[in-house]
Each structure stands twice: as C-alpha cells, then as structure tokens.
Amino acid sequence: YTFVPASMLRRNDKVINSHGEAVRVQSIQSITSKGLYAPFTPSGQLIVNNIKVSSFIAFDPDSAVLQLSSSLSFSYQWLAHTFEFPHRVACHYLWNTTNTVLCPKETYHTVTGISSWVERPLALTQQWLSFQPQQKTT
C-alpha cells in the first residue's frame, strides 16, 4: 500500500484499518480546526478512527509521489520519514536507552507550530524541492 494525501481520497477508495484489512471509504467530512498538530512516531504511522495513517505531510496535496525524472521518484512518506531520521534516533532510540533529556526540551514555533527538530530540515527540504524539475504523478 501507499500513503496518499487525505485530499486525494474519494468515496469507495480503499484504506487499511488497524487490523491490516482493506476497507472502503464510506464518507468524507472536512473539519477545520485552529492549530497545527504533528505527532511523531518511530514508524511514521498512527491509527486515526481505526484507519492506519501517516504522521507526515505531503508537500503537494494532489500527489503522493515526487517525480524527479522518468526513472526517479520518491513518495512523500519516504522523504518525510528519511528527513525525520535524526529526530527519531535522538528521541526514540537514544533517549530510551540513555535516559537523556533531549526530547523533553523540544520546542515548537509559536506561529507555525512546527517542532524545533523539524523546522530546519523542513526548510532545507522545501528549498531542495523548489530546485527540482517535477512531473506530477498520482
């Protein structure tokens, strides 16, 4: 299976539930809330309303894949998981084994809500992507 932006889902599409079973989307509801939430998990996945979802964003709400050339493409899930690697190692693996206080001191930008661990890698990723020739693929 491939993670896709929620904006790409349509009624009757199949998604994976918490038991690993394919189930059909029965309805879609748009909810607007104030604030930004980005839970980070070691796997980059979590369960929401009994459906397996990614904890990462897609830079393009209309595509699940960044196509750099006819033979080179990356899923946004893979890119985000890769760039989140230092945060995951420091907070989940090292913190759990050394009991250091790296992650409890994590801060969030007051306007964007983006984690201090993610803000700089995200900016670098966006800058790198802006220089890449892109071909949309869904």
ROMITOR-213178 format. One record per residue: x, y, z of N, C-alpha, C, O in turn. Coordinates in steps of 0.1 Angstrom, whole numbers, plus 5000, padded with zeros to 4 digits. Layout:
# ROMITOR-213178
REC n.px n.py n.pz ca.px ca.py ca.pz c.px c.py c.pz o.px o.py o.pz
REC    X    Y    Z     X     Y     Z    X    Y    Z    X    Y    Z
...
END
This chain:
# ROMITOR-213178
REC n.px n.py n.pz ca.px ca.py ca.pz c.px c.py c.pz o.px o.py o.pz
REC 5008 4988 5000  5000  5000  5000 5009 5012 5000 5020 5012 5003
REC 5003 5024 4996  5010  5036  4995 5002 5047 5003 4990 5048 5002
REC 5009 5055 5011  5002  5066  5017 4999 5077 5007 5008 5080 4999
REC 4988 5083 5008  4984  5094  4999 4978 5105 5007 4973 5103 5018
REC 4979 5117 5002  4973  5129  5010 4958 5126 5011 4952 5121 5002
REC 4953 5130 5023  4939  5128  5025 4930 5135 5015 4919 5131 5012
REC 4936 5146 5009  4928  5154  4999 4926 5146 4986 4917 5149 4978
REC 4934 5135 4985  4932  5127  4973 4922 5115 4974 4917 5109 4965
REC 4918 5113 4987  4908  5102  4989 4894 5106 4984 4890 5117 4985
REC 4887 5095 4979  4874  5097  4974 4865 5086 4980 4870 5075 4984
REC 4852 5088 4980  4843  5078  4985 4845 5065 4977 4847 5065 4965
REC 4845 5053 4984  4847  5040  4978 4862 5036 4976 4865 5025 4972
REC 4871 5046 4978  4885  5042  4978 4888 5032 4989 4880 5032 4999
REC 4898 5024 4988  4902  5015  4999 4913 5021 5007 4923 5026 5002
REC 4912 5019 5021  4922  5023  5030 4925 5011 5039 4917 5001 5039
REC 4935 5011 5047  4939  5000  5056 4935 5003 5070 4938 5014 5075
REC 4928 4994 5076  4924  4996  5090 4935 4991 5100 4945 4986 5095
REC 4932 4992 5113  4942  4989  5123 4945 4974 5123 4955 4970 5129
REC 4937 4966 5117  4939  4951  5116 4946 4947 5103 4948 4935 5101
REC 4950 4957 5095  4956  4954  5082 4947 4950 5071 4951 4945 5061
REC 4934 4952 5073  4924  4949  5063 4920 4961 5055 4920 4972 5060
REC 4918 4958 5042  4913  4969  5033 4898 4972 5035 4890 4962 5034
REC 4895 4984 5037  4881  4988  5039 4878 5000 5030 4887 5008 5027
REC 4865 5001 5026  4862  5012  5017 4858 5025 5025 4852 5024 5036
REC 4862 5036 5019  4858  5049  5025 4843 5051 5022 4839 5051 5011
REC 4836 5053 5033  4821  5054  5032 4817 5068 5031 4807 5071 5024
REC 4824 5077 5037  4820  5091  5037 4833 5100 5040 4842 5095 5046
REC 4833 5112 5035  4844  5121  5037 4838 5134 5043 4828 5139 5038
REC 4844 5139 5054  4840  5151  5060 4852 5160 5062 4862 5155 5067
REC 4850 5172 5059  4861  5182  5061 4859 5190 5074 4848 5195 5076
REC 4869 5190 5082  4868  5196  5095 4880 5207 5096 4891 5203 5093
REC 4877 5219 5099  4887  5229  5101 4888 5232 5115 4878 5235 5122
REC 4901 5232 5120  4903  5235  5134 4915 5245 5135 4922 5246 5125
REC 4916 5252 5146  4927  5261  5148 4939 5254 5154 4937 5246 5163
REC 4950 5256 5149  4962  5250  5155 4968 5240 5145 4963 5237 5134
REC 4980 5235 5148  4987  5225  5140 4992 5214 5148 4997 5216 5159
REC 4989 5202 5144  4993  5190  5152 5001 5181 5143 4997 5178 5132
REC 5013 5177 5148  5022  5168  5140 5028 5158 5150 5039 5159 5154
REC 5020 5147 5153  5025  5137  5162 5036 5129 5155 5034 5124 5144
REC 5047 5127 5161  5058  5119  5155 5059 5106 5162 5059 5105 5175
REC 5059 5095 5154  5060  5082  5159 5073 5075 5153 5076 5080 5142
REC 5079 5065 5159  5091  5059  5153 5088 5053 5139 5097 5053 5131
REC 5076 5048 5137  5073  5042  5124 5068 5052 5114 5068 5049 5102
REC 5064 5065 5118  5058  5074  5109 5044 5071 5106 5038 5077 5097
REC 5038 5062 5114  5024  5059  5112 5016 5059 5125 5023 5058 5136
REC 5003 5061 5125  4995  5060  5136 4981 5056 5132 4978 5055 5120
REC 4972 5053 5142  4959  5049  5139 4949 5061 5142 4949 5065 5154
REC 4941 5065 5133  4931  5075  5135 4917 5070 5130 4916 5065 5119
REC 4908 5070 5140  4894  5064  5136 4895 5050 5131 4888 5047 5121
REC 4904 5042 5136  4906  5028  5132 4913 5026 5119 4912 5016 5113
REC 4918 5037 5113  4925  5037  5100 4940 5040 5101 4943 5049 5108
REC 4948 5032 5095  4963  5034  5095 4966 5047 5086 4962 5047 5075
REC 4972 5056 5092  4976  5069  5085 4990 5072 5088 4997 5067 5097
REC 4995 5081 5079  5009  5086  5081 5009 5098 5090 4999 5106 5091
REC 5020 5099 5097  5021  5111  5106 5028 5123 5099 5031 5133 5105
REC 5031 5121 5086  5038  5131  5078 5029 5138 5068 5018 5133 5065
REC 5034 5149 5063  5026  5157  5054 5031 5153 5040 5042 5148 5038
REC 5023 5157 5030  5028  5156  5016 5029 5171 5012 5021 5179 5015
REC 5040 5174 5005  5043  5188  5001 5033 5192 4990 5030 5204 4988
REC 5027 5182 4983  5017  5185  4973 5004 5178 4976 5004 5165 4976
REC 4994 5185 4979  4981  5178  4983 4975 5170 4972 4965 5163 4974
REC 4979 5171 4959  4974  5165  4948 4982 5153 4943 4978 5147 4933
REC 4993 5149 4950  5001  5139  4945 5007 5131 4957 5011 5138 4968
REC 5009 5118 4956  5016  5110  4967 5030 5108 4964 5038 5104 4972
REC 5035 5112 4952  5048  5109  4947 5055 5122 4941 5048 5129 4934
REC 5067 5124 4945  5075  5134  4938 5083 5128 4927 5091 5119 4929
REC 5080 5131 4915  5086  5125  4903 5097 5135 4898 5094 5146 4893
REC 5109 5131 4900  5121  5139  4896 5125 5137 4881 5129 5147 4875
REC 5123 5125 4876  5125  5122  4862 5117 5110 4859 5110 5105 4867
REC 5118 5105 4847  5110  5094  4843 5114 5081 4850 5107 5072 4851
REC 5126 5081 4855  5131  5069  4863 5134 5072 4877 5139 5063 4884
REC 5132 5084 4882  5135  5087  4896 5123 5094 4903 5119 5105 4900
REC 5117 5087 4913  5106  5092  4921 5107 5088 4935 5113 5078 4938
REC 5101 5096 4944  5101  5093  4958 5087 5095 4963 5080 5105 4959
REC 5082 5087 4972  5069  5090  4979 5072 5101 4989 5083 5101 4995
REC 5062 5110 4991  5064  5120  5002 5065 5113 5015 5072 5119 5024
REC 5059 5102 5017  5060  5095  5030 5075 5091 5032 5080 5093 5043
REC 5081 5085 5022  5095  5081  5023 5104 5093 5026 5113 5093 5034
REC 5102 5104 5018  5110  5116  5020 5109 5121 5034 5119 5124 5041
REC 5097 5123 5039  5095  5128  5053 5101 5118 5063 5107 5123 5073
REC 5099 5105 5062  5105  5096  5071 5120 5096 5071 5126 5095 5082
REC 5126 5098 5060  5140  5099  5059 5146 5112 5065 5155 5111 5073
REC 5139 5123 5063  5144  5136  5069 5141 5137 5084 5146 5145 5091
REC 5132 5128 5088  5128  5128  5103 5138 5119 5110 5137 5118 5123
REC 5146 5112 5103  5155  5102  5109 5163 5107 5121 5163 5100 5132
REC 5170 5119 5121  5178  5123  5132 5169 5125 5145 5173 5122 5156
REC 5157 5131 5143  5148  5133  5154 5144 5120 5160 5143 5118 5172
REC 5140 5110 5151  5136  5097  5156 5147 5090 5164 5145 5084 5174
REC 5159 5090 5159  5171  5084  5166 5173 5090 5179 5174 5084 5189
REC 5174 5104 5179  5176  5111  5192 5165 5109 5202 5168 5106 5214
REC 5153 5110 5198  5142  5110  5208 5137 5096 5211 5133 5094 5223
REC 5137 5087 5202  5131  5074  5205 5142 5064 5209 5140 5057 5219
REC 5152 5063 5201  5162  5052  5203 5172 5056 5214 5175 5049 5223
REC 5179 5068 5212  5189  5072  5222 5183 5076 5235 5188 5072 5246
REC 5172 5084 5235  5166  5088  5247 5161 5077 5255 5163 5077 5268
REC 5156 5067 5249  5151  5055  5256 5162 5047 5262 5160 5040 5272
REC 5174 5047 5256  5185  5038  5261 5194 5046 5271 5200 5040 5279
REC 5195 5059 5269  5205  5067  5278 5198 5075 5288 5204 5081 5297
REC 5184 5077 5287  5176  5085  5296 5181 5099 5297 5180 5106 5307
REC 5186 5104 5285  5190  5118  5284 5177 5127 5283 5166 5121 5281
REC 5178 5140 5284  5166  5148  5283 5166 5156 5270 5162 5168 5269
REC 5170 5149 5259  5170  5156  5246 5156 5160 5242 5154 5172 5238
REC 5146 5151 5242  5133  5154  5237 5124 5162 5246 5116 5170 5241
REC 5124 5160 5259  5115  5168  5267 5118 5183 5265 5109 5191 5269
REC 5130 5187 5260  5133  5201  5258 5129 5206 5244 5132 5218 5241
REC 5122 5198 5237  5118  5201  5223 5108 5213 5224 5100 5213 5233
REC 5110 5222 5215  5101  5234  5215 5094 5235 5202 5097 5228 5192
REC 5083 5243 5201  5075  5245  5189 5074 5260 5185 5073 5268 5194
REC 5075 5263 5173  5075  5276  5168 5061 5282 5172 5051 5275 5169
REC 5060 5294 5177  5047  5299  5182 5037 5302 5171 5025 5302 5174
REC 5042 5305 5159  5033  5309  5149 5029 5296 5140 5017 5294 5138
REC 5039 5289 5136  5036  5277  5127 5033 5264 5135 5026 5256 5129
REC 5038 5263 5147  5035  5251  5155 5045 5240 5151 5043 5229 5156
REC 5055 5243 5143  5064  5233  5138 5075 5230 5149 5080 5240 5155
REC 5078 5218 5151  5088  5214  5161 5102 5220 5157 5105 5221 5145
REC 5110 5223 5167  5123  5228  5165 5132 5218 5158 5141 5221 5151
REC 5129 5205 5160  5136  5194  5154 5133 5194 5139 5141 5189 5131
REC 5121 5198 5135  5117  5196  5121 5118 5209 5113 5120 5208 5101
REC 5118 5221 5120  5118  5233  5113 5129 5235 5102 5127 5238 5091
REC 5141 5233 5107  5153  5235  5098 5153 5224 5087 5155 5227 5075
REC 5152 5211 5090  5152  5201  5079 5140 5203 5069 5142 5201 5057
REC 5129 5208 5074  5118  5211  5065 5121 5222 5056 5118 5221 5044
REC 5127 5233 5061  5131  5244  5053 5141 5240 5042 5140 5244 5030
REC 5151 5231 5046  5161  5226  5036 5154 5218 5026 5158 5218 5014
REC 5145 5209 5030  5138  5200  5021 5130 5209 5011 5130 5206 4999
REC 5122 5218 5016  5114  5227  5007 5123 5234 4997 5120 5236 4985
REC 5135 5239 5002  5144  5246  4993 5149 5237 4982 5150 5240 4970
REC 5153 5224 4986  5158  5214  4977 5148 5211 4966 5150 5210 4954
REC 5135 5209 4971  5124  5205  4962 5121 5217 4952 5117 5214 4941
REC 5123 5229 4956  5120  5240  4948 5129 5241 4936 5126 5247 4925
REC 5141 5235 4937  5150  5235  4926 5149 5223 4917 5156 5222 4907
REC 5141 5213 4920  5139  5201  4913 5129 5202 4902 5118 5207 4904
REC 5132 5197 4890  5121  5196  4880 5111 5186 4884 5115 5175 4887
REC 5098 5189 4884  5088  5180  4888 5079 5176 4877 5075 5184 4869
REC 5075 5163 4878  5064  5158  4869 5054 5152 4879 5057 5143 4886
REC 5042 5157 4879  5032  5152  4888 5028 5138 4884 5025 5135 4873
REC 5027 5129 4895  5022  5116  4893 5013 5113 4905 5016 5115 4916
REC 5002 5107 4902  4992  5103  4913 4993 5088 4915 4986 5083 4924
END
